[in-house]
Structure formats: C-alpha cells, structure tokens
Amino acid sequence: MDEEGFAKGTKQDQQARREACGILEVGEDADKQALKKAYTRACLKHHPDRNPNDKESHYRFLLVQCAYELLTRNTICRMLLEKMESQSPAPSKAKYNTGNPWGYFLWWREQFFDEF
C-alpha cells in the first residue's frame, strides 16, 4: 500500500470511529462496559418495534449495530461508510477550504466555539 492510500485509510478509520461514538453517544475513550451499556440503550431507543410510526428507525437500529461492531471488533460495515460519504462536513459555499486539515479545523472551530 502506498503512503497516500495508507493516509486515506487511516483518516477514514478515524472518521468512522468518531461517527460510531456519536451514534452510541459515548466518548472516544469508552471502555467495553460503557460501550455495551450505550449499545443496549441505543438499541432500545431505536428499535423498530418501539418506534412503529418511524420509518427510519430500522435504519438507525442497523447503524447502532454497525457502530458497536466497529468499536468492539474493528469491523467497519458498509452502511456506516455510506452514511459518512453522504454527509458533507461543511456547506459547499464555506469560506474555509475543508479539503485540508487546517481549513477543516477553522470551520469546525467556528461551528462549535465562535458562537459563545
């Protein structure tokens, strides 16, 4: 594997782990016991039987399973990757170049900290 492919794979893995932590609502340093509790909580929250009128609950339920698999067994599922690809980190008319780490940091900082 070349250096660029390795960097892209590493970045994708980091993004997937952050996304998985967001889905399970845990910190990136969560241990196995905390992950198991968060998984159970998220399954109960998003289970299709508990949300019969919500058509997206089945999708969210499967994402919870994907997130748990990634964080406990290091297995990235296709659904999680598709969800990450469908999300845009910043609006297309952003004033920062989010293609590089510094521009992405500036956009992120403005989104979450400059409002205070």
C-alpha positions in Angstrom: 0.0 0.0 0.0 1.3 3.4 -0.9 1.6 6.3 1.5 -1.4 8.2 0.2 -3.6 5.1 0.4 -2.5 4.5 3.9 -3.2 8.0 4.9 -6.7 7.9 3.3 -7.5 4.6 5.0 -6.3 5.9 8.4 -8.4 9.1 8.0 -11.5 7.1 7.0 -11.0 4.8 10.0 -10.8 7.8 12.4 -13.9 9.3 10.9 -15.8 6.1 11.2 -14.8 5.7 14.8 -15.9 9.3 15.6 -19.2 8.6 13.8 -19.7 5.4 15.7 -19.0 7.1 19.0 -21.6 9.7 18.0 -24.2 7.1 17.2 -23.7 5.3 20.5 -23.3 8.7 22.4 -20.1 7.7 24.1 -16.6 9.3 24.3 -13.8 8.0 22.2 -12.1 6.6 25.3 -15.1 4.5 26.4 -14.3 1.0 27.7 -16.1 -2.2 26.8 -18.5 -2.0 29.6 -19.5 1.6 28.7 -19.9 0.5 25.1 -22.1 -2.4 26.0 -24.4 -0.1 28.1 -24.5 2.5 25.4 -25.3 -0.2 22.8 -28.1 -1.5 24.8 -29.5 2.0 25.4 -29.3 2.9 21.7 -30.9 -0.4 20.7 -33.8 0.2 23.0 -34.1 3.8 21.7 -34.0 3.0 18.0 -35.6 -0.5 17.9 -38.3 -0.6 15.1 -40.8 -2.3 17.5 -40.6 0.7 19.9 -41.0 3.2 17.0 -43.7 1.7 14.8 -44.6 5.1 13.1 -41.0 6.0 12.4 -39.8 4.6 9.0 -36.2 5.5 9.7 -35.9 3.6 13.0 -34.9 0.3 11.3 -32.0 2.1 9.5 -30.9 3.8 12.8 -31.1 0.4 14.6 -28.8 -1.1 12.0 -26.4 1.8 12.3 -26.3 1.2 16.0 -25.2 -2.4 15.4 -22.6 -1.2 12.9 -21.2 1.3 15.3 -21.0 -1.3 18.1 -19.2 -3.8 15.7 -16.7 -1.2 14.7 -15.8 -0.1 18.3 -15.7 -3.6 19.8 -14.5 -5.8 16.9 -12.8 -3.3 14.5 -15.2 -4.3 11.7 -16.4 -1.4 9.5 -19.8 -2.1 7.9 -20.9 -0.8 4.5 -23.8 1.2 6.0 -21.6 3.2 8.2 -19.3 4.1 5.3 -22.2 5.1 3.2 -23.6 7.3 5.9 -20.2 9.0 6.2 -20.0 9.5 2.5 -23.5 11.0 2.3 -22.6 13.7 4.9 -20.9 16.8 3.9 -18.6 18.2 6.6 -19.2 21.8 5.6 -21.5 23.7 3.3 -20.3 23.9 -0.3 -20.1 27.7 -0.1 -17.9 27.6 3.0 -15.4 30.3 3.5 -12.8 27.7 4.6 -11.1 25.1 2.4 -12.2 21.9 4.2 -10.0 19.8 1.9 -7.0 20.4 4.2 -6.8 19.8 8.0 -6.3 23.5 8.9 -9.3 24.7 6.9 -11.4 21.9 8.4 -10.3 22.9 11.9 -11.1 26.6 11.3 -14.6 25.6 10.0 -15.1 23.2 13.0 -14.0 25.9 15.5 -16.4 28.4 14.0 -19.2 25.9 14.1 -18.8 25.0 17.7 -16.9 27.7 19.6 -17.3 31.1 18.0 -20.9 31.4 18.9 -20.1 31.9 22.6 
